[in-house]
């Protein structure tokens, strides 16, 4: 089996697994808690438009990666970028996808009952602001992990199609972040302001407890000491 075939099958299995995992998580949580976890926003609202756009791209990606296994000629429709179609680049893309999935699963588990998809109505908003764990590194660890996966898909299938989905997907996530942060600011007030001033929206922050400070060598009065043998 060629490396190209392995990549095609791996991508199809990966995205099918992600889709099944996501749907199963939603169904299981709803069965226990009897509340919706996906909030698409009011009809005509920016959040609703972004949700529909993002879901459309996700559906197109899933269809494309599965179709590539059945009919490899679809690659010509996706308009391949031949300069990047190298085994090493594709392998890095697969690695990014795995790291992305691991990051998303970790953050979902860390959020536990506070996880929501989109901004819910006021009565369904989260009850506490998460500021520790992955949220001490960046304000958006979940979206950062998703973005890593979008870059990984582009590298695994370097094409105009995946380039468009990557750029559009990142743009949608960045717009959604602004909507969510306005809601969090209204919900938590000064607590949010303090957190936002301390932790960057995207740039990783190294917490103080893991920093290492190297002191300059102490100097004795009278200048540098020179050792002499007598």
C-alpha positions in Angstrom: 0.0 0.0 0.0 1.5 3.4 -1.0 2.0 6.2 1.4 -0.6 8.3 -0.5 -3.2 5.6 0.0 -2.4 5.4 3.7 -2.9 9.1 4.1 -6.2 9.0 2.2 -7.6 6.2 4.4 -6.2 7.7 7.6 -7.8 11.1 6.9 -11.2 9.5 6.1 -11.1 7.4 9.3 -10.0 10.4 11.3 -12.7 12.7 10.2 -15.4 10.0 10.5 -14.2 9.3 14.1 -14.3 13.0 14.9 -17.8 13.4 13.6 -19.0 10.3 15.5 -17.3 11.4 18.7 -18.8 14.8 18.5 -22.3 13.7 17.9 -22.1 10.9 20.6 -20.8 13.5 23.1 -23.8 15.8 22.4 -26.3 13.0 22.6 -24.9 11.6 25.8 -24.7 14.9 27.5 -28.3 15.8 26.4 -29.6 12.5 27.6 -28.2 13.1 31.1 -28.6 16.9 31.5 -31.7 17.5 29.3 -30.3 20.7 27.9 -28.9 21.8 24.6 -25.1 22.4 24.3 -25.2 23.9 20.8 -26.4 27.5 20.6 -26.5 28.8 17.0 -27.9 32.2 17.8 -31.0 34.0 16.7 -32.1 33.8 13.0 -30.3 36.5 11.1 -27.7 37.1 13.8 -23.9 37.1 13.1 -23.6 34.0 15.3 -26.2 32.1 13.3 -24.4 33.0 10.0 -21.0 32.0 11.4 -22.4 28.7 12.6 -24.0 27.8 9.3 -20.8 28.8 7.4 -18.6 26.7 9.7 -20.9 23.7 9.6 -21.0 24.0 5.8 -17.2 23.8 5.6 -17.1 20.9 8.0 -19.6 18.9 6.0 -17.7 19.7 2.7 -14.4 18.5 4.3 -15.9 15.3 5.6 -17.4 14.6 2.2 -14.1 15.4 0.4 -11.9 13.1 2.6 -14.3 10.2 2.3 -14.7 10.7 -1.5 -10.9 10.7 -1.9 -10.8 7.1 -0.8 -13.4 6.0 -3.2 -12.3 8.1 -6.2 -8.8 9.6 -6.0 -9.5 11.6 -9.1 -11.3 14.1 -6.9 -7.9 15.6 -6.2 -8.1 17.4 -9.5 -11.3 19.1 -8.4 -9.7 20.2 -5.2 -6.9 21.8 -7.3 -3.8 20.3 -5.7 -0.8 22.5 -4.8 1.9 20.2 -6.1 4.8 22.0 -4.5 3.6 21.0 -1.0 2.4 17.5 -2.0 5.4 15.8 -0.3 5.3 12.8 2.1 7.1 14.8 4.8 4.6 17.7 4.6 1.6 15.3 4.6 3.0 13.5 7.6 3.3 16.8 9.5 -0.3 17.5 8.6 -1.4 14.2 10.1 0.6 14.9 13.2 -1.1 18.3 13.6 -4.5 16.7 13.2 -3.8 14.2 15.9 -2.5 16.9 18.2 -5.5 19.0 17.4 -7.9 16.2 18.3 -6.0 15.5 21.6 -6.1 19.2 22.4 -9.9 19.5 21.7 -10.6 16.4 23.8 -8.5 17.6 26.7 -10.1 21.1 26.8 -13.6 19.5 26.5 -12.8 17.3 29.5 -11.4 20.2 31.4 -14.4 22.3 30.8 -16.7 19.5 31.9 -20.2 21.0 32.6 -19.1 24.5 31.5 -18.8 23.5 27.8 -21.1 25.3 25.4 -20.9 25.6 21.6 -21.8 29.2 20.8 -23.3 31.8 23.0 -26.5 30.7 24.8 -29.3 32.8 26.2 -28.5 34.5 29.5 -30.2 31.9 31.6 -28.0 29.1 30.0 -24.7 31.0 30.3 -21.8 29.3 32.1 -21.8 29.8 35.9 -18.1 30.2 36.3 -15.2 31.7 34.4 -12.4 29.2 33.7 -9.0 30.8 34.2 -6.8 27.9 35.2 -5.4 24.9 33.4 -5.3 25.5 29.6 -7.1 28.8 30.2 -4.1 30.1 32.0 -2.1 29.7 28.8 -4.5 31.4 26.4 -8.1 32.6 26.5 -9.0 30.3 23.6 -7.3 26.9 24.0 -10.2 25.1 22.3 -10.3 27.3 19.2 -6.5 27.2 19.1 -6.6 23.4 18.9 -9.2 23.6 16.2 -7.1 26.0 14.2 -4.1 23.6 14.5 -6.3 21.0 12.9 -7.3 23.3 10.0 -3.6 23.9 9.3 -3.0 20.1 9.6 -5.7 19.4 7.0 -4.2 21.8 4.6 -0.7 20.2 5.0 -2.2 16.7 4.7 -4.1 17.6 1.5 -2.3 20.7 0.1 -4.9 22.1 -2.3 -6.8 25.3 -3.1 -9.9 23.7 -1.5 -8.2 23.0 1.9 -6.5 26.4 1.7 -9.9 28.1 1.4 -11.3 26.0 4.2 -8.3 26.8 6.4 -8.5 30.6 5.9 -12.3 30.8 6.1 -12.4 28.5 9.1 -9.8 30.6 11.0 -11.6 33.8 10.1 -14.9 32.3 11.4 -13.4 31.2 14.7 -11.8 34.6 15.2 -15.1 36.3 14.6 -16.9 33.9 16.9 -14.3 34.6 19.6 -15.3 38.3 19.6 -18.9 37.5 20.0 -18.2 35.1 22.9 -15.9 37.5 24.6 -18.5 40.3 24.6 -21.0 37.9 26.2 -18.4 36.8 28.8 -17.6 40.4 29.6 -21.3 41.2 30.1 -21.6 38.1 32.3 -18.6 38.4 34.5 -17.7 42.1 34.4 -14.5 43.0 36.2 -13.5 39.4 36.7 -13.4 39.0 32.9 -11.5 42.3 32.5 -8.8 41.3 34.9 -8.5 37.9 33.3 -8.4 39.4 29.8 -5.7 41.8 30.8 -3.6 39.0 32.1 -4.0 36.3 29.5 -3.7 36.8 25.7 -6.5 36.0 23.3 -4.2 33.8 21.2 -0.6 34.1 22.2 0.6 31.4 24.7 1.4 32.7 28.1 3.9 30.8 30.3 2.5 30.9 33.9 4.8 32.3 36.6 5.1 29.0 38.4 6.9 27.4 35.5 9.3 30.2 34.6 12.9 29.9 35.5 14.9 33.0 36.4 18.7 32.8 36.1 20.4 35.2 38.4 23.5 37.1 37.2 26.6 35.9 39.0 27.1 37.7 42.2 30.0 40.1 42.4 32.0 40.9 45.4 32.8 44.5 46.2 36.0 45.7 44.6 35.3 44.3 41.2 35.8 40.8 39.6 37.8 38.4 41.7 40.8 36.7 40.0 42.2 33.6 41.4 45.9 33.3 41.7 48.2 30.4 42.6 50.9 31.3 45.1 
